[in-house]
Amino acid sequence: MTTVSIDYIVLDDKGQARVAGSRSKVTQIVWDTRNGLTPEQIHEAYPHLSVAQIHAALSYYHDHKPQLDAEMEAETEYVAAMRAGAGPSPLATRLRAEGKLK
């Protein structure tokens, strides 16, 4: 029996899992699936990724779920803090004043 090993996932210098040969993070692919996209739809959105690479990213996620869930939670908290610190958007404020945004 011949064993073939294909490395689809690499860790960057910050320790984040990425699809080998791309800048795509495994967590981004997971976010896409959580937002309802299938692997085929993700491939359509990111044609530089093969369906096999996308499935490999999802497999890697399931093998490292606690760690990646913690990374994703930290990202969510960071974004929320940045939004809170940024204050209201001048554009959104103007559109609300014009009655074009709720």
Secondary structure, 3 states (H helix, E strand, C coil): CCCCCCCCEEECCCCCEEECCCCCEHHHHHHHHHCCCCHHHHHHHCCCCCHHHHHHHHHHHHHCHHHHHHHHHHHHHHHHHHHHHHCCCHHHHHHHHCCCCC
